[in-house]
């Protein structure tokens, strides 16, 4: 009978530009109540982005410039 509302869209949209992707969300046992009686929880958000081979890109650009 509990409705959980989360809104990660603004966070994900702001980080997606840089290649970050949401991998996992872990709830924590931290629960707080606000003045309206609504409960809120803290969550741990794991993000990941693909690694970019920087050295390979630099070598390719040097070879192409010669």
MODELLER restraints for C-alpha pairs under 7 A, 6 or more apart:
rsr = mdl.restraints
at = mdl.atoms
rsr.add(forms.Gaussian(group=physical.xy_distance, feature=features.Distance(at['CA:19:A'], at['CA:49:A']), mean=5.43, stdev=0.5))
rsr.add(forms.Gaussian(group=physical.xy_distance, feature=features.Distance(at['CA:20:A'], at['CA:47:A']), mean=6.10, stdev=0.5))
rsr.add(forms.Gaussian(group=physical.xy_distance, feature=features.Distance(at['CA:20:A'], at['CA:48:A']), mean=5.35, stdev=0.5))
rsr.add(forms.Gaussian(group=physical.xy_distance, feature=features.Distance(at['CA:20:A'], at['CA:49:A']), mean=4.50, stdev=0.5))
rsr.add(forms.Gaussian(group=physical.xy_distance, feature=features.Distance(at['CA:21:A'], at['CA:47:A']), mean=5.42, stdev=0.5))
rsr.add(forms.Gaussian(group=physical.xy_distance, feature=features.Distance(at['CA:21:A'], at['CA:48:A']), mean=5.31, stdev=0.5))
rsr.add(forms.Gaussian(group=physical.xy_distance, feature=features.Distance(at['CA:21:A'], at['CA:49:A']), mean=5.95, stdev=0.5))
rsr.add(forms.Gaussian(group=physical.xy_distance, feature=features.Distance(at['CA:22:A'], at['CA:46:A']), mean=6.23, stdev=0.5))
rsr.add(forms.Gaussian(group=physical.xy_distance, feature=features.Distance(at['CA:22:A'], at['CA:47:A']), mean=4.64, stdev=0.5))
rsr.add(forms.Gaussian(group=physical.xy_distance, feature=features.Distance(at['CA:22:A'], at['CA:48:A']), mean=6.58, stdev=0.5))
rsr.add(forms.Gaussian(group=physical.xy_distance, feature=features.Distance(at['CA:23:A'], at['CA:46:A']), mean=5.52, stdev=0.5))
rsr.add(forms.Gaussian(group=physical.xy_distance, feature=features.Distance(at['CA:23:A'], at['CA:47:A']), mean=5.37, stdev=0.5))
rsr.add(forms.Gaussian(group=physical.xy_distance, feature=features.Distance(at['CA:23:A'], at['CA:48:A']), mean=6.49, stdev=0.5))
rsr.add(forms.Gaussian(group=physical.xy_distance, feature=features.Distance(at['CA:24:A'], at['CA:45:A']), mean=6.09, stdev=0.5))
rsr.add(forms.Gaussian(group=physical.xy_distance, feature=features.Distance(at['CA:24:A'], at['CA:46:A']), mean=5.15, stdev=0.5))
rsr.add(forms.Gaussian(group=physical.xy_distance, feature=features.Distance(at['CA:25:A'], at['CA:43:A']), mean=6.58, stdev=0.5))
rsr.add(forms.Gaussian(group=physical.xy_distance, feature=features.Distance(at['CA:25:A'], at['CA:44:A']), mean=5.69, stdev=0.5))
rsr.add(forms.Gaussian(group=physical.xy_distance, feature=features.Distance(at['CA:25:A'], at['CA:45:A']), mean=4.64, stdev=0.5))
rsr.add(forms.Gaussian(group=physical.xy_distance, feature=features.Distance(at['CA:25:A'], at['CA:46:A']), mean=6.22, stdev=0.5))
rsr.add(forms.Gaussian(group=physical.xy_distance, feature=features.Distance(at['CA:26:A'], at['CA:43:A']), mean=5.56, stdev=0.5))
rsr.add(forms.Gaussian(group=physical.xy_distance, feature=features.Distance(at['CA:26:A'], at['CA:44:A']), mean=5.04, stdev=0.5))
rsr.add(forms.Gaussian(group=physical.xy_distance, feature=features.Distance(at['CA:26:A'], at['CA:45:A']), mean=6.50, stdev=0.5))
rsr.add(forms.Gaussian(group=physical.xy_distance, feature=features.Distance(at['CA:27:A'], at['CA:42:A']), mean=6.46, stdev=0.5))
rsr.add(forms.Gaussian(group=physical.xy_distance, feature=features.Distance(at['CA:27:A'], at['CA:43:A']), mean=4.43, stdev=0.5))
rsr.add(forms.Gaussian(group=physical.xy_distance, feature=features.Distance(at['CA:27:A'], at['CA:44:A']), mean=6.34, stdev=0.5))
rsr.add(forms.Gaussian(group=physical.xy_distance, feature=features.Distance(at['CA:28:A'], at['CA:41:A']), mean=6.95, stdev=0.5))
rsr.add(forms.Gaussian(group=physical.xy_distance, feature=features.Distance(at['CA:28:A'], at['CA:42:A']), mean=5.75, stdev=0.5))
rsr.add(forms.Gaussian(group=physical.xy_distance, feature=features.Distance(at['CA:28:A'], at['CA:43:A']), mean=5.50, stdev=0.5))
rsr.add(forms.Gaussian(group=physical.xy_distance, feature=features.Distance(at['CA:30:A'], at['CA:41:A']), mean=5.64, stdev=0.5))
rsr.add(forms.Gaussian(group=physical.xy_distance, feature=features.Distance(at['CA:30:A'], at['CA:42:A']), mean=5.81, stdev=0.5))
rsr.add(forms.Gaussian(group=physical.xy_distance, feature=features.Distance(at['CA:31:A'], at['CA:39:A']), mean=6.57, stdev=0.5))
rsr.add(forms.Gaussian(group=physical.xy_distance, feature=features.Distance(at['CA:31:A'], at['CA:40:A']), mean=5.64, stdev=0.5))
rsr.add(forms.Gaussian(group=physical.xy_distance, feature=features.Distance(at['CA:31:A'], at['CA:41:A']), mean=4.57, stdev=0.5))
rsr.add(forms.Gaussian(group=physical.xy_distance, feature=features.Distance(at['CA:31:A'], at['CA:42:A']), mean=6.94, stdev=0.5))
rsr.add(forms.Gaussian(group=physical.xy_distance, feature=features.Distance(at['CA:32:A'], at['CA:39:A']), mean=5.56, stdev=0.5))
rsr.add(forms.Gaussian(group=physical.xy_distance, feature=features.Distance(at['CA:32:A'], at['CA:40:A']), mean=5.22, stdev=0.5))
rsr.add(forms.Gaussian(group=physical.xy_distance, feature=features.Distance(at['CA:32:A'], at['CA:41:A']), mean=6.35, stdev=0.5))
rsr.add(forms.Gaussian(group=physical.xy_distance, feature=features.Distance(at['CA:33:A'], at['CA:39:A']), mean=4.49, stdev=0.5))
rsr.add(forms.Gaussian(group=physical.xy_distance, feature=features.Distance(at['CA:33:A'], at['CA:40:A']), mean=6.25, stdev=0.5))
